[in-house]
């Protein structure tokens, strides 16, 4: 734990744990008055809190002012025994490291590891970057390539053009499908309009799409746990809309009607809370005991790892969780929920400018992480801002090591074979 010197009574007044009141017994520090010509002084009692100042409980604090010529100066000193004062701080700007008269206890940062980009996001972003480099700008991208405003703005500056629908893309242009995946109808529309397509769908989302097709072929009806309106959910349901029922939460699990004459399978959105999906699955199985689970987990490894890191930070005693991620990032929102369910206040911020210093009041240990769509450089900028606000040490909280890499060169090599380097993206 680090400490910072405070050199005046006025500074101390800004810290609620310290109650400043006029000194009643001047004689208790008479030798200071004689030696330094103290004109005004205050005393305050710092109660024990998490070990107290300097990790010791109960200190008397003497605040003093003196005049040197016509220039007033001030200082403070920490008194263990009022009859035996400790070393004096001679004035503002001076601090004896480790033995300063009074130190403000600083908050530390517990930094989640793993955090930020997952392999699927990293692959999708690189696909857009390399598409622009290979084919030239503009390169159209249907929807946001990933749900992060910093990434979208940077790619837009490089020459990406983000559109909501393929109808906005000029015919025969190059278009990239986002990491969240698309329905077969989108591929069909692109083919009809002779658009050149590079699909940046996360391989783990594609895995769920293939599961849908396989289970429907085997005669299953699918209960799909996900958030209505999310692009991944729309793309997945689009593979077999007549054979999928969306279940958003435990309340819907208690009322949804599933076919009684069909085998039932549950699949789920890859970026959901692990805790949430377990509750929903249990609620569904209470009503439909025949409901089956897929042979492998749908919640992606990165979602699981980032949530596990938040749980560990909560266990480590953080007083606040900050999640760096954009407002439309499902995985970032779920990280906040993981902390809140453990009675730890949590906030999602897009960048350092959204950090509210009021959140930090009384917090000694801050948990910090980034959603799977967030570049680590944005998290680092938040650390810089926290240090400006008084944060001290940054300590890692490592719960897993990630070495997953989804190969992207094959995607662009195939594209290069069909569209030679240098061919413009639009005709």
QUIGI-V58600 format. One record per pair of residues at least 24 apart in sequence whose ideal C-beta (glycine too) atoms are under 7 Angstrom apart, sorted by the first residue. I is the first residue (numbers start at 1). J is the second residue. If there is no record, write none. Layout:
# QUIGI-V58600
I/J + I/J
This chain:
# QUIGI-V58600
1/105 + 1/108 + 2/106 + 2/392 + 2/393 + 3/103 + 3/104 + 3/105 + 3/106 + 4/103 + 4/104 + 4/106 + 5/95 + 5/100 + 5/102 + 5/103 + 6/76 + 6/102 + 6/104 + 7/74 + 7/75 + 7/76 + 7/89 + 7/91 + 7/92 + 7/93 + 8/74 + 8/76 + 8/92 + 9/42 + 9/63 + 9/74 + 9/76 + 12/44 + 12/63 + 12/76 + 15/104 + 17/46 + 17/49 + 18/44 + 18/46 + 19/44 + 19/45 + 20/44 + 28/82 + 29/62 + 29/85 + 32/64 + 32/85 + 36/66 + 37/66 + 37/67 + 38/64 + 38/65 + 38/66 + 39/65 + 39/66 + 39/67 + 40/65 + 50/364 + 53/78 + 53/102 + 53/103 + 54/103 + 61/102 + 76/101 + 76/102 + 77/101 + 78/102 + 105/364 + 106/390 + 106/391 + 106/392 + 107/360 + 107/363 + 107/364 + 107/365 + 107/366 + 107/390 + 107/391 + 107/392 + 108/365 + 108/391 + 108/392 + 108/393 + 108/395 + 109/366 + 109/368 + 109/383 + 109/386 + 109/391 + 109/394 + 109/395 + 110/313 + 110/316 + 110/318 + 110/365 + 110/366 + 110/367 + 110/368 + 110/395 + 110/397 + 111/368 + 111/394 + 111/395 + 111/396 + 111/397 + 112/306 + 112/309 + 112/310 + 112/313 + 112/367 + 112/368 + 112/369 + 112/397 + 113/309 + 113/396 + 113/397 + 113/398 + 114/305 + 114/306 + 114/309 + 114/400 + 114/402 + 115/306 + 115/309 + 115/369 + 115/370 + 115/379 + 116/370 + 116/374 + 116/375 + 116/376 + 116/379 + 117/372 + 117/375 + 118/300 + 118/302 + 118/372 + 119/404 + 119/405 + 119/406 + 120/179 + 120/202 + 120/203 + 120/204 + 120/406 + 121/146 + 121/179 + 121/372 + 121/373 + 123/200 + 123/406 + 123/408 + 124/178 + 124/179 + 124/200 + 124/202 + 125/151 + 126/408 + 127/176 + 127/198 + 127/200 + 127/408 + 127/411 + 127/412 + 128/155 + 128/160 + 128/176 + 129/158 + 130/412 + 131/174 + 131/176 + 131/198 + 131/412 + 132/158 + 132/159 + 132/160 + 134/412 + 134/416 + 134/421 + 135/174 + 135/419 + 135/423 + 135/425 + 136/424 + 136/425 + 137/425 + 138/425 + 138/426 + 139/174 + 139/176 + 139/425 + 140/169 + 140/173 + 140/174 + 140/175 + 141/176 + 141/178 + 142/166 + 142/175 + 142/177 + 142/178 + 143/178 + 143/180 + 143/231 + 144/178 + 145/176 + 145/178 + 145/179 + 145/200 + 146/179 + 146/373 + 147/326 + 147/328 + 147/329 + 147/373 + 148/325 + 148/326 + 148/329 + 148/373 + 148/374 + 149/326 + 149/350 + 150/351 + 150/375 + 150/378 + 151/373 + 151/375 + 166/190 + 166/193 + 166/195 + 169/195 + 170/426 + 172/427 + 173/425 + 173/426 + 174/425 + 176/200 + 177/201 + 178/231 + 180/205 + 180/231 + 180/232 + 180/235 + 181/205 + 181/206 + 181/209 + 181/232 + 181/235 + 181/236 + 182/235 + 183/234 + 183/235 + 183/238 + 183/239 + 184/238 + 184/239 + 185/238 + 196/419 + 198/411 + 198/415 + 203/406 + 204/270 + 204/300 + 205/232 + 205/270 + 208/236 + 208/267 + 208/270 + 208/298 + 209/236 + 209/239 + 211/267 + 211/294 + 212/236 + 212/239 + 212/240 + 212/267 + 213/239 + 213/240 + 215/265 + 216/240 + 216/243 + 219/262 + 219/263 + 220/262 + 220/263 + 220/264 + 220/265 + 221/258 + 221/259 + 221/262 + 221/264 + 222/265 + 222/267 + 223/247 + 223/258 + 223/264 + 223/266 + 223/284 + 223/291 + 224/267 + 224/268 + 225/266 + 225/268 + 225/269 + 225/272 + 225/277 + 225/280 + 226/268 + 226/269 + 226/272 + 227/269 + 227/330 + 230/269 + 230/330 + 232/269 + 232/270 + 232/271 + 233/269 + 247/280 + 247/284 + 249/280 + 250/279 + 250/280 + 250/283 + 253/280 + 253/283 + 253/284 + 254/283 + 258/288 + 264/288 + 264/290 + 264/291 + 264/292 + 265/292 + 265/294 + 266/291 + 266/293 + 267/294 + 267/298 + 268/298 + 268/299 + 270/298 + 270/299 + 270/300 + 270/303 + 271/300 + 271/303 + 271/330 + 271/331 + 271/334 + 272/299 + 272/334 + 273/307 + 273/334 + 273/337 + 273/338 + 274/299 + 274/304 + 274/307 + 275/338 + 275/341 + 301/404 + 302/372 + 303/331 + 303/372 + 305/399 + 305/400 + 305/402 + 306/331 + 306/335 + 306/369 + 306/372 + 307/334 + 307/335 + 307/338 + 308/399 + 308/400 + 309/369 + 309/397 + 309/399 + 310/335 + 310/338 + 310/339 + 310/367 + 310/369 + 311/338 + 312/397 + 312/399 + 313/367 + 313/397 + 314/339 + 314/342 + 314/344 + 316/397 + 317/365 + 318/344 + 318/365 + 318/366 + 318/367 + 319/363 + 319/364 + 319/365 + 320/345 + 320/359 + 320/360 + 320/363 + 320/366 + 320/367 + 321/346 + 321/367 + 322/347 + 322/349 + 322/366 + 322/368 + 322/382 + 323/348 + 323/369 + 323/371 + 324/349 + 324/370 + 324/371 + 324/374 + 324/378 + 324/379 + 324/382 + 325/370 + 325/371 + 325/373 + 325/374 + 326/350 + 329/371 + 329/373 + 331/371 + 331/372 + 331/373 + 332/371 + 332/374 + 335/369 + 335/371 + 351/378 + 351/381 + 352/381 + 352/382 + 352/384 + 352/385 + 355/382 + 355/385 + 357/389 + 360/389 + 366/391
